[in-house]
Amino acid sequence: MQRTKALLSSLVVCCLAALTSCDQLEQSIRDTKKPVPENFGSNSSTNSNALSATTVTTHTVTAPELIEAYFEQHKNSTAVIDDSAVMQIIEAQLKSNGSERNNEALLALIRKQLKQMHSSENHVRNTLTNYVENAGKLDAIQAELQNLPPFKGKKLMMYRGIYMNKSSGDWIIHISIQDPDKPENVDRYTYKDGKWEDPQPEQSPSPDELSEYTSPLSNFKFSAAFNVYAVAVQKAKTIEGAAPVESIHYYYRKGGRSEWNVYIRGARNRYQLYFDKAGNFVKMDKR
């Protein structure tokens, strides 16, 4: 969040500076110092991405200050702050300016810089595919699963566990769920590209397997993976030639025993990290 805020604030400052040649200097400064309209943000189609009027109507602000205020207001939010939200803020401010020529030039520069930032910084996409670094997003993904039309209001049973892995730069979640309407069936659900995909049928387990390896989804939190991943990344830094951490496993085992596992391959040895159900580190073994 802090890195994104700094990049965007710097971006606007640089773009404003690019407009200060000759007769544009005086007009640009005058433009960006005009007050924000009283109804700023009130007509946004997405309230979570709109800056409330009370945040900015008490003083005259510049475009960089608008971005600073926006990030301050949303610093504890788990929602994704994307380019469209930032552009909405800037465009709303510029609508009150007197120079259409300068406005269009500024917006064009900002869009160009955002595009370059995406390609050069491996910018996080709107789907927030690095969600293992965001506990709130993980909980939101779990809530989305529970609220899928076939599941809403029903008790969900997870079968055997959950698997998170990184593929082509994006994290993907795989989980097997017992069909609440046909308990003899189990389906695999995959969260990819910001949404839950249609379920895929799995081979039906035996009644004994279903009894031994199913657990209420409500007793488990996706967000435990946040700490598992963070600790695993730090442990990998202590291992010579360690490969990046790109998979996380949660196992629900026979007898109700459950744990998170992360496997790390080093240049000389392989390691297995163990975490309890809540994501607390237990131990690391050489394999």
N, C-alpha and C positions, 0 to 999 in steps of 0.2 A: 504493500500500500504506500509506504513512504517513498519508495523508489519511483512508483508511478506518479505520485504527487509532484515530486521534484522534477521529473522529466516533463510533465505537462506544464508546470509553472515556468520552467526554463524555456519551453517551446514557445509559449505565448510572449514571453519577454523578448526572445530573439525575433519573433515575427513582428512585434511592434517596432523593434529597432530597425528592421529592414524597410520600414515605411517612412523613416525619418529624413529622407533626402529632400533637399530643396523645399518647395512649398508644402510638402506633405507633413513636415515636422510639426509646425504649429497646429495644423488641423487635427493630426493624429492625437496629439496630447490633449487638445480640447475635446475630441470625441470620447476618448477613454475615461475622461474625468466626469462625464455626465452622470447624474443619479440613476439608479436602477428604478424602473417603473414600479409603482406600488403593487401592481398585480403580478409581479414577476414570479413565475413558477406556479401560479394558481390555475392555469389552463393546461398544464402538462397532462398528457395522456397516461403517463406513468409517474404516480406520485412519489414512488421510492427513488426516482432519478431526478426529481425536481428540487431545486433549492428553495426552501420556504422563504416567503417575503420577509418574515421577521428577522432573518439572519442578516440581510443585507440592506434593508431600507433605512437604517438609522444613520447611515453615512454614505458619502460618495465613494465609489470603489472603482478600481481599474480591473481590466480583464484578469490579470494574474491574481489579484485579491479575490475575485469571484471564485477562481479555482481553489484557492487556499481555503476560503470559507466553505466551499462544497465538501472538500475532503475532511475538514474539521467536523462538519455536521455528520458525516458518514463514517467517521473513523472506527466506530464500533459495529458497523453494519457488516453482515455476511453477504449482502447483495453485491453483485458484480458491478463495478463502476466502469462503464465502457465508453467508447469514443462518442457514441450518439448522445450520451448524457452530457459529456463535456462540451460537445458542439452546441447542444441545446442551451447551455448556460451562456456560452460566448455569443451565440446568435441573438439571444434575448437582450443581452447588453447592447449589442451593436445596432439593434433595431431603433434604439433611441438616439443614435448618433446622427449628425447632420450631413456627413459625407458618404454617399452611396459608393463612390469610387474607392475610397479608402476601406470601407467595410468589405467590399468584394475582394479587394487585394489581400486584406488580412485573413479572411476566411480561406482563400485559396492557398495562402502560405501555411496556415494551420493544418489544412487537410493534407498538404504535401508532406509536412513534417510528421504528422501522425502516421502516414503510410510508410515513411522511411523508418520511423521508430519501430513499427511492427516488424519490418524485415531485418532490422539491425539488432534488435533487442530480444528477439524471440518472444514477442509480446504475448501475454496470456489472452486467449480468445474468450469471447463472451460466455462460452460454455464452462469456463473455468476448469479446464481439464487437469490442472494440477491440484485438484480438490483434496488430495491427501495432506496438503499443507493448510487446510481450512476446516476446522472442526465444525463450524456452523454450517458450512456447505454440505459436509458429510451427513449431518443430521437432517438437513433439508432433503437430500437425496433419499434417505431412508423414509422420510415422511411421504415423499412422492410415490414410493413403492407401495406403502400402506394404503394410499389414497387412489391407486389405480382403480378404474371402474369395477373389475371383477373382485377386488379385495375390500373396498370401502365398507367399514363397519364390521368386518369379519376378523377373527383371530387367525393370524398367519403363523405357520410353523416352518422354520428353516430346517433344511435337510443337510446334515453333515458340516456345513460351514460356508465360508465366503472366500473368494479369491479376488485380489486386486492386482492388476499387472499393467505395466507400461508398454504400449505398442505404438510404434511410429510416432513417438513423442507424446502420446496421450495416455492418460490413465483410464482403465476400464474396470468395471465391477461385474463380477459373476456371482450369482447366488441361486441356489436351488430351493424352490418353495413347494411345499405340499399343497395340492389343489384343495382349497377349503370346501368345495362342493363335491369333489370326487377324491376322497382321502387316499385311495389306492394309487393315485397318479402324482408324479413329481415333474415339475417343469423348471427349466433353466431360464433365469431372467438376467439380462445383460444391460448395464447402464453405459452408454457410449454416446459421444457427441452431444452431451447435454440432455439426454432423454433415456427413458427405459424402452428398450426394443420389445417387439412381440416375443412372447415366450416360445421356447423350443422344448419339445417333449424329451424326457429322459427315460431310460429303461426303468420299468417299475421295480422298486425294491421289494423284498419279501416283507410280510407283516412284521417279522421280528426286527428287520433292519429299520423299518419305519418307527417302530416303538423305541429302539435303542438310540437312533441317531437324529431324532427330530427335537427341536427346542423352540419355544415361543419367540418369535422375532422381537416382541416387546421387551424381552429380557436381555436384549443385546443392543449395543449402540455402535453404529458405523463410525462415529466420531472417535472411538477408541483407537482407530487406525492412525489418527493424527499424531498421537504420542509415540505409537509404535514406529512410524516412519521417521519421525524426528530423531528418536534415539538411535535407530538403525543407521541413519545417515552419519551421526556423530561417531558411532562405533566403527563404521567403515573407514573413517579417516585415520583410525589407529592401526589399520591392517595394511600391510605392504601390498601395493598393486591391487587394491580392492576394486572390484567392478561396481558400477553404480547400483544403488538399491532400486530395483525395478519390479519387485513383486512382494506381496504381503499375503499371508494365509491366516485364516482363522478356522480352527478345527473344533467341532463339537464331537467329542468322542464317547464311546460306550461308557455307561455309568455316570454320565453327566459331567465328565471332566472336559474342560475347554481351555484353549490357549491360542495365542497368536504366535506365529513363527515367521522369521525372516532368515533367508539363506544368503550368505555373502561369500563369494569366491575371491580369494586373494591370490597373489602371485605364487605363494608357497603352500597355502592351506585353505581349506574351506571351513566355514563357521556357521553354526546355527544359533540364532537368538531366540530366546523364549520370553513371552510376556503373558501376564494373566489376562483374564477376560476383560478387565477394565483398561488394558493397554499398559499396565505398569511393568517395567523391566524386571525379569527374574534372574536370568543368567545367560552367558554366552559360552557355548561349547565348541571345541575344535573337533572336526569330523575326520 
